[in-house]
Amino acid sequence: MNRLFPTYHCKEASVDVILPTKDIKPDESNQWLIIGYPGVDGIEFRVKLDKQESAIYAFYPIDDEHIKIANSPNDLIQKWMAKELIL
């Protein structure tokens, strides 16, 4: 993992929207990096591990589904702060 992500902790929700680099890890399939959490229903924020794409996806474990929610980590932070994300 050679990508750097800006860390963002939401004090209001008490969640790490984007984790500190030391806590970012691959998922069990080794196809995605888990980079953060919105704090609901086990949803994770992820990026594709095998591509240099910076798009952020929400992973919904109940449906085993990835949905693109932001174009980059900074876009995710901006959308989070503006309360534009519907998960």
PDB file of N, CA, C and O in Angstrom:
ATOM      1  N   MET A   1       0.847  -1.173   0.000  1.00  0.00           N
ATOM      2  CA  MET A   1       0.000   0.000   0.000  1.00  0.00           C
ATOM      3  C   MET A   1       0.893   1.236   0.000  1.00  0.00           C
ATOM      4  O   MET A   1       1.551   1.532   0.997  1.00  0.00           O
ATOM      5  N   ASN A   2       0.914   1.944  -1.103  1.00  0.00           N
ATOM      6  CA  ASN A   2       1.764   3.121  -1.171  1.00  0.00           C
ATOM      7  C   ASN A   2       0.960   4.411  -1.321  1.00  0.00           C
ATOM      8  O   ASN A   2       1.542   5.467  -1.567  1.00  0.00           O
ATOM      9  N   ARG A   3      -0.342   4.347  -1.181  1.00  0.00           N
ATOM     10  CA  ARG A   3      -1.166   5.541  -1.295  1.00  0.00           C
ATOM     11  C   ARG A   3      -1.305   6.219   0.063  1.00  0.00           C
ATOM     12  O   ARG A   3      -1.366   5.564   1.103  1.00  0.00           O
ATOM     13  N   LEU A   4      -1.352   7.533   0.026  1.00  0.00           N
ATOM     14  CA  LEU A   4      -1.585   8.289   1.253  1.00  0.00           C
ATOM     15  C   LEU A   4      -2.971   8.900   1.192  1.00  0.00           C
ATOM     16  O   LEU A   4      -3.389   9.419   0.157  1.00  0.00           O
ATOM     17  N   PHE A   5      -3.671   8.836   2.295  1.00  0.00           N
ATOM     18  CA  PHE A   5      -5.007   9.388   2.386  1.00  0.00           C
ATOM     19  C   PHE A   5      -5.034  10.420   3.505  1.00  0.00           C
ATOM     20  O   PHE A   5      -4.375  10.236   4.529  1.00  0.00           O
ATOM     21  N   PRO A   6      -5.782  11.499   3.326  1.00  0.00           N
ATOM     22  CA  PRO A   6      -5.914  12.456   4.420  1.00  0.00           C
ATOM     23  C   PRO A   6      -6.764  11.843   5.527  1.00  0.00           C
ATOM     24  O   PRO A   6      -7.833  11.300   5.250  1.00  0.00           O
ATOM     25  N   THR A   7      -6.317  11.918   6.752  1.00  0.00           N
ATOM     26  CA  THR A   7      -7.085  11.400   7.875  1.00  0.00           C
ATOM     27  C   THR A   7      -8.220  12.367   8.186  1.00  0.00           C
ATOM     28  O   THR A   7      -8.034  13.584   8.175  1.00  0.00           O
ATOM     29  N   TYR A   8      -9.400  11.812   8.464  1.00  0.00           N
ATOM     30  CA  TYR A   8     -10.507  12.676   8.874  1.00  0.00           C
ATOM     31  C   TYR A   8     -11.367  11.955   9.903  1.00  0.00           C
ATOM     32  O   TYR A   8     -11.970  10.921   9.617  1.00  0.00           O
ATOM     33  N   HIS A   9     -11.411  12.518  11.101  1.00  0.00           N
ATOM     34  CA  HIS A   9     -12.244  11.991  12.179  1.00  0.00           C
ATOM     35  C   HIS A   9     -13.378  12.975  12.406  1.00  0.00           C
ATOM     36  O   HIS A   9     -13.139  14.159  12.645  1.00  0.00           O
ATOM     37  N   CYS A  10     -14.596  12.497  12.334  1.00  0.00           N
ATOM     38  CA  CYS A  10     -15.769  13.336  12.582  1.00  0.00           C
ATOM     39  C   CYS A  10     -16.089  13.272  14.078  1.00  0.00           C
ATOM     40  O   CYS A  10     -16.551  12.249  14.584  1.00  0.00           O
ATOM     41  N   LYS A  11     -15.837  14.376  14.768  1.00  0.00           N
ATOM     42  CA  LYS A  11     -16.104  14.412  16.208  1.00  0.00           C
ATOM     43  C   LYS A  11     -17.596  14.300  16.498  1.00  0.00           C
ATOM     44  O   LYS A  11     -18.002  13.639  17.454  1.00  0.00           O
ATOM     45  N   GLU A  12     -18.407  14.947  15.671  1.00  0.00           N
ATOM     46  CA  GLU A  12     -19.861  14.939  15.866  1.00  0.00           C
ATOM     47  C   GLU A  12     -20.421  13.515  15.862  1.00  0.00           C
ATOM     48  O   GLU A  12     -21.240  13.167  16.713  1.00  0.00           O
ATOM     49  N   ALA A  13     -19.985  12.700  14.916  1.00  0.00           N
ATOM     50  CA  ALA A  13     -20.464  11.316  14.797  1.00  0.00           C
ATOM     51  C   ALA A  13     -19.544  10.326  15.507  1.00  0.00           C
ATOM     52  O   ALA A  13     -19.890   9.154  15.657  1.00  0.00           O
ATOM     53  N   SER A  14     -18.383  10.787  15.941  1.00  0.00           N
ATOM     54  CA  SER A  14     -17.372   9.962  16.598  1.00  0.00           C
ATOM     55  C   SER A  14     -16.967   8.752  15.745  1.00  0.00           C
ATOM     56  O   SER A  14     -16.931   7.617  16.221  1.00  0.00           O
ATOM     57  N   VAL A  15     -16.660   9.035  14.450  1.00  0.00           N
ATOM     58  CA  VAL A  15     -16.213   7.990  13.533  1.00  0.00           C
ATOM     59  C   VAL A  15     -15.004   8.474  12.738  1.00  0.00           C
ATOM     60  O   VAL A  15     -14.834   9.668  12.492  1.00  0.00           O
ATOM     61  N   ASP A  16     -14.178   7.521  12.348  1.00  0.00           N
ATOM     62  CA  ASP A  16     -13.067   7.813  11.449  1.00  0.00           C
ATOM     63  C   ASP A  16     -13.569   7.650  10.024  1.00  0.00           C
ATOM     64  O   ASP A  16     -13.614   6.540   9.494  1.00  0.00           O
ATOM     65  N   VAL A  17     -13.944   8.765   9.410  1.00  0.00           N
ATOM     66  CA  VAL A  17     -14.410   8.740   8.033  1.00  0.00           C
ATOM     67  C   VAL A  17     -13.275   8.255   7.144  1.00  0.00           C
ATOM     68  O   VAL A  17     -13.486   7.426   6.259  1.00  0.00           O
ATOM     69  N   ILE A  18     -12.063   8.775   7.380  1.00  0.00           N
ATOM     70  CA  ILE A  18     -10.854   8.233   6.750  1.00  0.00           C
ATOM     71  C   ILE A  18      -9.864   7.945   7.866  1.00  0.00           C
ATOM     72  O   ILE A  18      -9.463   8.834   8.619  1.00  0.00           O
ATOM     73  N   LEU A  19      -9.489   6.700   7.949  1.00  0.00           N
ATOM     74  CA  LEU A  19      -8.607   6.218   9.014  1.00  0.00           C
ATOM     75  C   LEU A  19      -7.191   6.779   8.907  1.00  0.00           C
ATOM     76  O   LEU A  19      -6.762   7.180   7.825  1.00  0.00           O
ATOM     77  N   PRO A  20      -6.464   6.809  10.025  1.00  0.00           N
ATOM     78  CA  PRO A  20      -5.031   7.084   9.949  1.00  0.00           C
ATOM     79  C   PRO A  20      -4.365   6.006   9.084  1.00  0.00           C
ATOM     80  O   PRO A  20      -4.805   4.856   9.080  1.00  0.00           O
ATOM     81  N   THR A  21      -3.337   6.365   8.374  1.00  0.00           N
ATOM     82  CA  THR A  21      -2.665   5.457   7.442  1.00  0.00           C
ATOM     83  C   THR A  21      -2.320   4.115   8.088  1.00  0.00           C
ATOM     84  O   THR A  21      -2.458   3.069   7.453  1.00  0.00           O
ATOM     85  N   LYS A  22      -1.879   4.136   9.327  1.00  0.00           N
ATOM     86  CA  LYS A  22      -1.476   2.887  10.001  1.00  0.00           C
ATOM     87  C   LYS A  22      -2.646   1.928  10.206  1.00  0.00           C
ATOM     88  O   LYS A  22      -2.433   0.734  10.417  1.00  0.00           O
ATOM     89  N   ASP A  23      -3.880   2.437  10.145  1.00  0.00           N
ATOM     90  CA  ASP A  23      -5.054   1.598  10.369  1.00  0.00           C
ATOM     91  C   ASP A  23      -5.755   1.161   9.084  1.00  0.00           C
ATOM     92  O   ASP A  23      -6.682   0.352   9.132  1.00  0.00           O
ATOM     93  N   ILE A  24      -5.324   1.685   7.939  1.00  0.00           N
ATOM     94  CA  ILE A  24      -5.893   1.278   6.662  1.00  0.00           C
ATOM     95  C   ILE A  24      -5.392  -0.121   6.337  1.00  0.00           C
ATOM     96  O   ILE A  24      -4.202  -0.411   6.462  1.00  0.00           O
ATOM     97  N   LYS A  25      -6.314  -0.987   5.917  1.00  0.00           N
ATOM     98  CA  LYS A  25      -5.928  -2.382   5.685  1.00  0.00           C
ATOM     99  C   LYS A  25      -6.721  -2.960   4.517  1.00  0.00           C
ATOM    100  O   LYS A  25      -7.781  -2.443   4.164  1.00  0.00           O
ATOM    101  N   PRO A  26      -6.207  -4.027   3.922  1.00  0.00           N
ATOM    102  CA  PRO A  26      -6.967  -4.703   2.864  1.00  0.00           C
ATOM    103  C   PRO A  26      -8.148  -5.466   3.465  1.00  0.00           C
ATOM    104  O   PRO A  26      -8.108  -5.887   4.621  1.00  0.00           O
ATOM    105  N   ASP A  27      -9.191  -5.634   2.663  1.00  0.00           N
ATOM    106  CA  ASP A  27     -10.317  -6.455   3.106  1.00  0.00           C
ATOM    107  C   ASP A  27      -9.920  -7.927   3.001  1.00  0.00           C
ATOM    108  O   ASP A  27      -8.803  -8.254   2.600  1.00  0.00           O
ATOM    109  N   GLU A  28     -10.851  -8.807   3.368  1.00  0.00           N
ATOM    110  CA  GLU A  28     -10.548 -10.244   3.384  1.00  0.00           C
ATOM    111  C   GLU A  28     -10.284 -10.812   1.995  1.00  0.00           C
ATOM    112  O   GLU A  28      -9.651 -11.860   1.876  1.00  0.00           O
ATOM    113  N   SER A  29     -10.756 -10.143   0.939  1.00  0.00           N
ATOM    114  CA  SER A  29     -10.527 -10.626  -0.429  1.00  0.00           C
ATOM    115  C   SER A  29      -9.220 -10.098  -1.029  1.00  0.00           C
ATOM    116  O   SER A  29      -8.797 -10.558  -2.089  1.00  0.00           O
ATOM    117  N   ASN A  30      -8.592  -9.155  -0.371  1.00  0.00           N
ATOM    118  CA  ASN A  30      -7.383  -8.478  -0.864  1.00  0.00           C
ATOM    119  C   ASN A  30      -7.614  -7.758  -2.194  1.00  0.00           C
ATOM    120  O   ASN A  30      -6.678  -7.577  -2.973  1.00  0.00           O
ATOM    121  N   GLN A  31      -8.849  -7.350  -2.453  1.00  0.00           N
ATOM    122  CA  GLN A  31      -9.164  -6.589  -3.651  1.00  0.00           C
ATOM    123  C   GLN A  31      -9.471  -5.128  -3.333  1.00  0.00           C
ATOM    124  O   GLN A  31      -9.501  -4.287  -4.232  1.00  0.00           O
ATOM    125  N   TRP A  32      -9.699  -4.826  -2.056  1.00  0.00           N
ATOM    126  CA  TRP A  32     -10.088  -3.482  -1.629  1.00  0.00           C
ATOM    127  C   TRP A  32      -9.281  -3.077  -0.409  1.00  0.00           C
ATOM    128  O   TRP A  32      -8.860  -3.923   0.379  1.00  0.00           O
ATOM    129  N   LEU A  33      -9.068  -1.764  -0.260  1.00  0.00           N
ATOM    130  CA  LEU A  33      -8.521  -1.218   0.977  1.00  0.00           C
ATOM    131  C   LEU A  33      -9.669  -0.622   1.764  1.00  0.00           C
ATOM    132  O   LEU A  33     -10.460   0.152   1.226  1.00  0.00           O
ATOM    133  N   ILE A  34      -9.763  -0.975   3.029  1.00  0.00           N
ATOM    134  CA  ILE A  34     -10.748  -0.373   3.918  1.00  0.00           C
ATOM    135  C   ILE A  34     -10.117   0.903   4.464  1.00  0.00           C
ATOM    136  O   ILE A  34      -9.124   0.851   5.189  1.00  0.00           O
ATOM    137  N   ILE A  35     -10.702   2.054   4.110  1.00  0.00           N
ATOM    138  CA  ILE A  35     -10.084   3.325   4.503  1.00  0.00           C
ATOM    139  C   ILE A  35     -10.886   4.093   5.550  1.00  0.00           C
ATOM    140  O   ILE A  35     -10.393   5.085   6.087  1.00  0.00           O
ATOM    141  N   GLY A  36     -12.112   3.659   5.854  1.00  0.00           N
ATOM    142  CA  GLY A  36     -12.892   4.389   6.848  1.00  0.00           C
ATOM    143  C   GLY A  36     -14.259   3.789   7.062  1.00  0.00           C
ATOM    144  O   GLY A  36     -14.643   2.788   6.456  1.00  0.00           O
ATOM    145  N   TYR A  37     -14.984   4.455   7.963  1.00  0.00           N
ATOM    146  CA  TYR A  37     -16.292   3.960   8.371  1.00  0.00           C
ATOM    147  C   TYR A  37     -17.256   5.121   8.600  1.00  0.00           C
ATOM    148  O   TYR A  37     -16.875   6.140   9.177  1.00  0.00           O
ATOM    149  N   PRO A  38     -18.508   4.969   8.149  1.00  0.00           N
ATOM    150  CA  PRO A  38     -19.496   5.991   8.477  1.00  0.00           C
ATOM    151  C   PRO A  38     -20.191   5.734   9.815  1.00  0.00           C
ATOM    152  O   PRO A  38     -20.903   6.599  10.325  1.00  0.00           O
ATOM    153  N   GLY A  39     -19.982   4.542  10.379  1.00  0.00           N
ATOM    154  CA  GLY A  39     -20.552   4.238  11.680  1.00  0.00           C
ATOM    155  C   GLY A  39     -21.955   3.662  11.651  1.00  0.00           C
ATOM    156  O   GLY A  39     -22.633   3.668  12.678  1.00  0.00           O
ATOM    157  N   VAL A  40     -22.411   3.165  10.516  1.00  0.00           N
ATOM    158  CA  VAL A  40     -23.756   2.582  10.445  1.00  0.00           C
ATOM    159  C   VAL A  40     -23.739   1.227   9.753  1.00  0.00           C
ATOM    160  O   VAL A  40     -23.076   1.059   8.730  1.00  0.00           O
ATOM    161  N   ASP A  41     -24.452   0.280  10.296  1.00  0.00           N
ATOM    162  CA  ASP A  41     -24.732  -1.019   9.665  1.00  0.00           C
ATOM    163  C   ASP A  41     -23.513  -1.767   9.127  1.00  0.00           C
ATOM    164  O   ASP A  41     -23.650  -2.557   8.193  1.00  0.00           O
ATOM    165  N   GLY A  42     -22.342  -1.541   9.685  1.00  0.00           N
ATOM    166  CA  GLY A  42     -21.148  -2.244   9.232  1.00  0.00           C
ATOM    167  C   GLY A  42     -20.614  -1.765   7.900  1.00  0.00           C
ATOM    168  O   GLY A  42     -19.727  -2.397   7.325  1.00  0.00           O
ATOM    169  N   ILE A  43     -21.143  -0.646   7.393  1.00  0.00           N
ATOM    170  CA  ILE A  43     -20.687  -0.099   6.113  1.00  0.00           C
ATOM    171  C   ILE A  43     -19.233   0.353   6.247  1.00  0.00           C
ATOM    172  O   ILE A  43     -18.827   0.888   7.278  1.00  0.00           O
ATOM    173  N   GLU A  44     -18.465   0.131   5.195  1.00  0.00           N
ATOM    174  CA  GLU A  44     -17.056   0.545   5.150  1.00  0.00           C
ATOM    175  C   GLU A  44     -16.829   1.430   3.935  1.00  0.00           C
ATOM    176  O   GLU A  44     -17.475   1.263   2.900  1.00  0.00           O
ATOM    177  N   PHE A  45     -15.910   2.370   4.072  1.00  0.00           N
ATOM    178  CA  PHE A  45     -15.452   3.133   2.919  1.00  0.00           C
ATOM    179  C   PHE A  45     -14.224   2.422   2.377  1.00  0.00           C
ATOM    180  O   PHE A  45     -13.318   2.066   3.131  1.00  0.00           O
ATOM    181  N   ARG A  46     -14.200   2.216   1.042  1.00  0.00           N
ATOM    182  CA  ARG A  46     -13.133   1.419   0.428  1.00  0.00           C
ATOM    183  C   ARG A  46     -12.649   2.043  -0.878  1.00  0.00           C
ATOM    184  O   ARG A  46     -13.358   2.816  -1.522  1.00  0.00           O
ATOM    185  N   VAL A  47     -11.426   1.685  -1.246  1.00  0.00           N
ATOM    186  CA  VAL A  47     -10.880   1.987  -2.572  1.00  0.00           C
ATOM    187  C   VAL A  47     -10.389   0.673  -3.156  1.00  0.00           C
ATOM    188  O   VAL A  47     -10.035  -0.250  -2.423  1.00  0.00           O
ATOM    189  N   LYS A  48     -10.370   0.594  -4.488  1.00  0.00           N
ATOM    190  CA  LYS A  48      -9.870  -0.618  -5.156  1.00  0.00           C
ATOM    191  C   LYS A  48      -8.375  -0.731  -4.935  1.00  0.00           C
ATOM    192  O   LYS A  48      -7.637   0.238  -5.108  1.00  0.00           O
ATOM    193  N   LEU A  49      -7.938  -1.908  -4.554  1.00  0.00           N
ATOM    194  CA  LEU A  49      -6.534  -2.133  -4.240  1.00  0.00           C
ATOM    195  C   LEU A  49      -5.667  -2.254  -5.483  1.00  0.00           C
ATOM    196  O   LEU A  49      -4.522  -1.803  -5.475  1.00  0.00           O
ATOM    197  N   ASP A  50      -6.182  -2.850  -6.545  1.00  0.00           N
ATOM    198  CA  ASP A  50      -5.356  -3.139  -7.717  1.00  0.00           C
ATOM    199  C   ASP A  50      -5.284  -1.998  -8.723  1.00  0.00           C
ATOM    200  O   ASP A  50      -4.628  -2.143  -9.755  1.00  0.00           O
ATOM    201  N   LYS A  51      -5.925  -0.885  -8.461  1.00  0.00           N
ATOM    202  CA  LYS A  51      -5.897   0.238  -9.394  1.00  0.00           C
ATOM    203  C   LYS A  51      -5.448   1.497  -8.681  1.00  0.00           C
ATOM    204  O   LYS A  51      -5.591   1.617  -7.464  1.00  0.00           O
ATOM    205  N   GLN A  52      -4.913   2.417  -9.428  1.00  0.00           N
ATOM    206  CA  GLN A  52      -4.517   3.699  -8.850  1.00  0.00           C
ATOM    207  C   GLN A  52      -5.670   4.693  -8.874  1.00  0.00           C
ATOM    208  O   GLN A  52      -5.474   5.890  -8.668  1.00  0.00           O
ATOM    209  N   GLU A  53      -6.864   4.191  -9.127  1.00  0.00           N
ATOM    210  CA  GLU A  53      -8.067   5.010  -9.087  1.00  0.00           C
ATOM    211  C   GLU A  53      -8.261   5.546  -7.668  1.00  0.00           C
ATOM    212  O   GLU A  53      -7.987   4.843  -6.695  1.00  0.00           O
ATOM    213  N   SER A  54      -8.725   6.767  -7.552  1.00  0.00           N
ATOM    214  CA  SER A  54      -8.911   7.341  -6.220  1.00  0.00           C
ATOM    215  C   SER A  54     -10.377   7.363  -5.792  1.00  0.00           C
ATOM    216  O   SER A  54     -10.697   7.909  -4.736  1.00  0.00           O
ATOM    217  N   ALA A  55     -11.277   6.778  -6.594  1.00  0.00           N
ATOM    218  CA  ALA A  55     -12.699   6.771  -6.255  1.00  0.00           C
ATOM    219  C   ALA A  55     -12.928   6.021  -4.944  1.00  0.00           C
ATOM    220  O   ALA A  55     -12.259   5.032  -4.644  1.00  0.00           O
ATOM    221  N   ILE A  56     -13.890   6.519  -4.179  1.00  0.00           N
ATOM    222  CA  ILE A  56     -14.252   5.907  -2.906  1.00  0.00           C
ATOM    223  C   ILE A  56     -15.603   5.211  -3.075  1.00  0.00           C
ATOM    224  O   ILE A  56     -16.529   5.751  -3.680  1.00  0.00           O
ATOM    225  N   TYR A  57     -15.688   4.019  -2.533  1.00  0.00           N
ATOM    226  CA  TYR A  57     -16.914   3.228  -2.587  1.00  0.00           C
ATOM    227  C   TYR A  57     -17.402   2.959  -1.172  1.00  0.00           C
ATOM    228  O   TYR A  57     -16.601   2.822  -0.248  1.00  0.00           O
ATOM    229  N   ALA A  58     -18.703   2.886  -1.009  1.00  0.00           N
ATOM    230  CA  ALA A  58     -19.292   2.402   0.235  1.00  0.00           C
ATOM    231  C   ALA A  58     -19.555   0.915   0.034  1.00  0.00           C
ATOM    232  O   ALA A  58     -20.169   0.513  -0.954  1.00  0.00           O
ATOM    233  N   PHE A  59     -19.088   0.110   0.971  1.00  0.00           N
ATOM    234  CA  PHE A  59     -19.339  -1.325   0.926  1.00  0.00           C
ATOM    235  C   PHE A  59     -20.450  -1.652   1.912  1.00  0.00           C
ATOM    236  O   PHE A  59     -20.357  -1.358   3.103  1.00  0.00           O
ATOM    237  N   TYR A  60     -21.503  -2.267   1.387  1.00  0.00           N
ATOM    238  CA  TYR A  60     -22.652  -2.670   2.182  1.00  0.00           C
ATOM    239  C   TYR A  60     -22.568  -4.179   2.409  1.00  0.00           C
ATOM    240  O   TYR A  60     -22.879  -4.953   1.504  1.00  0.00           O
ATOM    241  N   PRO A  61     -22.150  -4.609   3.610  1.00  0.00           N
ATOM    242  CA  PRO A  61     -21.929  -6.047   3.835  1.00  0.00           C
ATOM    243  C   PRO A  61     -23.204  -6.887   3.757  1.00  0.00           C
ATOM    244  O   PRO A  61     -23.142  -8.053   3.370  1.00  0.00           O
ATOM    245  N   ILE A  62     -24.344  -6.327   4.112  1.00  0.00           N
ATOM    246  CA  ILE A  62     -25.590  -7.099   4.077  1.00  0.00           C
ATOM    247  C   ILE A  62     -25.912  -7.523   2.644  1.00  0.00           C
ATOM    248  O   ILE A  62     -26.364  -8.642   2.405  1.00  0.00           O
ATOM    249  N   ASP A  63     -25.672  -6.612   1.691  1.00  0.00           N
ATOM    250  CA  ASP A  63     -25.946  -6.896   0.278  1.00  0.00           C
ATOM    251  C   ASP A  63     -24.703  -7.319  -0.495  1.00  0.00           C
ATOM    252  O   ASP A  63     -24.793  -7.659  -1.674  1.00  0.00           O
ATOM    253  N   ASP A  64     -23.530  -7.301   0.166  1.00  0.00           N
ATOM    254  CA  ASP A  64     -22.252  -7.588  -0.483  1.00  0.00           C
ATOM    255  C   ASP A  64     -22.105  -6.744  -1.750  1.00  0.00           C
ATOM    256  O   ASP A  64     -21.832  -7.261  -2.834  1.00  0.00           O
ATOM    257  N   GLU A  65     -22.294  -5.428  -1.584  1.00  0.00           N
ATOM    258  CA  GLU A  65     -22.333  -4.509  -2.724  1.00  0.00           C
ATOM    259  C   GLU A  65     -21.440  -3.292  -2.483  1.00  0.00           C
ATOM    260  O   GLU A  65     -21.389  -2.753  -1.377  1.00  0.00           O
ATOM    261  N   HIS A  66     -20.731  -2.866  -3.545  1.00  0.00           N
ATOM    262  CA  HIS A  66     -19.926  -1.643  -3.538  1.00  0.00           C
ATOM    263  C   HIS A  66     -20.617  -0.592  -4.397  1.00  0.00           C
ATOM    264  O   HIS A  66     -20.995  -0.862  -5.537  1.00  0.00           O
ATOM    265  N   ILE A  67     -20.781   0.612  -3.843  1.00  0.00           N
ATOM    266  CA  ILE A  67     -21.391   1.713  -4.585  1.00  0.00           C
ATOM    267  C   ILE A  67     -20.469   2.917  -4.513  1.00  0.00           C
ATOM    268  O   ILE A  67     -20.072   3.339  -3.427  1.00  0.00           O
ATOM    269  N   LYS A  68     -20.128   3.473  -5.677  1.00  0.00           N
ATOM    270  CA  LYS A  68     -19.247   4.638  -5.728  1.00  0.00           C
ATOM    271  C   LYS A  68     -19.957   5.828  -5.102  1.00  0.00           C
ATOM    272  O   LYS A  68     -21.091   6.146  -5.459  1.00  0.00           O
ATOM    273  N   ILE A  69     -19.269   6.493  -4.151  1.00  0.00           N
ATOM    274  CA  ILE A  69     -19.875   7.631  -3.470  1.00  0.00           C
ATOM    275  C   ILE A  69     -19.060   8.912  -3.572  1.00  0.00           C
ATOM    276  O   ILE A  69     -19.571   9.993  -3.280  1.00  0.00           O
ATOM    277  N   ALA A  70     -17.797   8.806  -3.984  1.00  0.00           N
ATOM    278  CA  ALA A  70     -16.956  10.000  -4.089  1.00  0.00           C
ATOM    279  C   ALA A  70     -15.847   9.735  -5.102  1.00  0.00           C
ATOM    280  O   ALA A  70     -15.461   8.590  -5.340  1.00  0.00           O
ATOM    281  N   ASN A  71     -15.344  10.814  -5.690  1.00  0.00           N
ATOM    282  CA  ASN A  71     -14.281  10.697  -6.694  1.00  0.00           C
ATOM    283  C   ASN A  71     -12.885  10.624  -6.098  1.00  0.00           C
ATOM    284  O   ASN A  71     -11.942  10.210  -6.772  1.00  0.00           O
ATOM    285  N   SER A  72     -12.746  11.025  -4.837  1.00  0.00           N
ATOM    286  CA  SER A  72     -11.433  11.037  -4.183  1.00  0.00           C
ATOM    287  C   SER A  72     -11.644  11.135  -2.671  1.00  0.00           C
ATOM    288  O   SER A  72     -12.755  11.406  -2.217  1.00  0.00           O
ATOM    289  N   PRO A  73     -10.593  10.916  -1.899  1.00  0.00           N
ATOM    290  CA  PRO A  73     -10.723  11.091  -0.451  1.00  0.00           C
ATOM    291  C   PRO A  73     -11.168  12.506  -0.067  1.00  0.00           C
ATOM    292  O   PRO A  73     -12.009  12.673   0.816  1.00  0.00           O
ATOM    293  N   ASN A  74     -10.611  13.515  -0.722  1.00  0.00           N
ATOM    294  CA  ASN A  74     -11.014  14.887  -0.404  1.00  0.00           C
ATOM    295  C   ASN A  74     -12.477  15.135  -0.761  1.00  0.00           C
ATOM    296  O   ASN A  74     -13.175  15.855  -0.047  1.00  0.00           O
ATOM    297  N   ASP A  75     -12.943  14.547  -1.854  1.00  0.00           N
ATOM    298  CA  ASP A  75     -14.349  14.651  -2.241  1.00  0.00           C
ATOM    299  C   ASP A  75     -15.236  13.997  -1.173  1.00  0.00           C
ATOM    300  O   ASP A  75     -16.290  14.531  -0.828  1.00  0.00           O
ATOM    301  N   LEU A  76     -14.807  12.845  -0.652  1.00  0.00           N
ATOM    302  CA  LEU A  76     -15.545  12.168   0.413  1.00  0.00           C
ATOM    303  C   LEU A  76     -15.653  13.076   1.633  1.00  0.00           C
ATOM    304  O   LEU A  76     -16.737  13.221   2.200  1.00  0.00           O
ATOM    305  N   ILE A  77     -14.560  13.682   2.039  1.00  0.00           N
ATOM    306  CA  ILE A  77     -14.557  14.566   3.209  1.00  0.00           C
ATOM    307  C   ILE A  77     -15.500  15.749   2.982  1.00  0.00           C
ATOM    308  O   ILE A  77     -16.289  16.092   3.862  1.00  0.00           O
ATOM    309  N   GLN A  78     -15.421  16.364   1.817  1.00  0.00           N
ATOM    310  CA  GLN A  78     -16.289  17.502   1.524  1.00  0.00           C
ATOM    311  C   GLN A  78     -17.760  17.097   1.560  1.00  0.00           C
ATOM    312  O   GLN A  78     -18.587  17.806   2.132  1.00  0.00           O
ATOM    313  N   LYS A  79     -18.087  15.960   0.952  1.00  0.00           N
ATOM    314  CA  LYS A  79     -19.470  15.492   0.955  1.00  0.00           C
ATOM    315  C   LYS A  79     -19.928  15.156   2.375  1.00  0.00           C
ATOM    316  O   LYS A  79     -21.065  15.442   2.748  1.00  0.00           O
ATOM    317  N   TRP A  80     -19.041  14.549   3.164  1.00  0.00           N
ATOM    318  CA  TRP A  80     -19.383  14.215   4.557  1.00  0.00           C
ATOM    319  C   TRP A  80     -19.684  15.489   5.339  1.00  0.00           C
ATOM    320  O   TRP A  80     -20.703  15.580   6.024  1.00  0.00           O
ATOM    321  N   MET A  81     -18.795  16.464   5.232  1.00  0.00           N
ATOM    322  CA  MET A  81     -18.964  17.710   5.985  1.00  0.00           C
ATOM    323  C   MET A  81     -20.213  18.468   5.569  1.00  0.00           C
ATOM    324  O   MET A  81     -20.846  19.127   6.393  1.00  0.00           O
ATOM    325  N   ALA A  82     -20.569  18.376   4.291  1.00  0.00           N
ATOM    326  CA  ALA A  82     -21.765  19.048   3.785  1.00  0.00           C
ATOM    327  C   ALA A  82     -23.034  18.220   4.001  1.00  0.00           C
ATOM    328  O   ALA A  82     -24.129  18.638   3.625  1.00  0.00           O
ATOM    329  N   LYS A  83     -22.874  17.039   4.611  1.00  0.00           N
ATOM    330  CA  LYS A  83     -23.988  16.109   4.849  1.00  0.00           C
ATOM    331  C   LYS A  83     -24.708  15.728   3.553  1.00  0.00           C
ATOM    332  O   LYS A  83     -25.934  15.628   3.511  1.00  0.00           O
ATOM    333  N   GLU A  84     -23.915  15.518   2.500  1.00  0.00           N
ATOM    334  CA  GLU A  84     -24.454  15.134   1.201  1.00  0.00           C
ATOM    335  C   GLU A  84     -24.520  13.635   0.972  1.00  0.00           C
ATOM    336  O   GLU A  84     -25.109  13.188  -0.012  1.00  0.00           O
ATOM    337  N   LEU A  85     -23.924  12.847   1.864  1.00  0.00           N
ATOM    338  CA  LEU A  85     -23.908  11.402   1.691  1.00  0.00           C
ATOM    339  C   LEU A  85     -25.165  10.768   2.275  1.00  0.00           C
ATOM    340  O   LEU A  85     -25.546  11.043   3.413  1.00  0.00           O
ATOM    341  N   ILE A  86     -25.788   9.930   1.490  1.00  0.00           N
ATOM    342  CA  ILE A  86     -26.928   9.159   1.959  1.00  0.00           C
ATOM    343  C   ILE A  86     -26.516   7.696   1.883  1.00  0.00           C
ATOM    344  O   ILE A  86     -26.312   7.152   0.797  1.00  0.00           O
ATOM    345  N   LEU A  87     -26.398   7.068   3.043  1.00  0.00           N
ATOM    346  CA  LEU A  87     -25.897   5.692   3.092  1.00  0.00           C
ATOM    347  C   LEU A  87     -26.996   4.719   3.443  1.00  0.00           C
ATOM    348  O   LEU A  87     -26.751   3.515   3.528  1.00  0.00           O
TER     349      LEU A  87
END
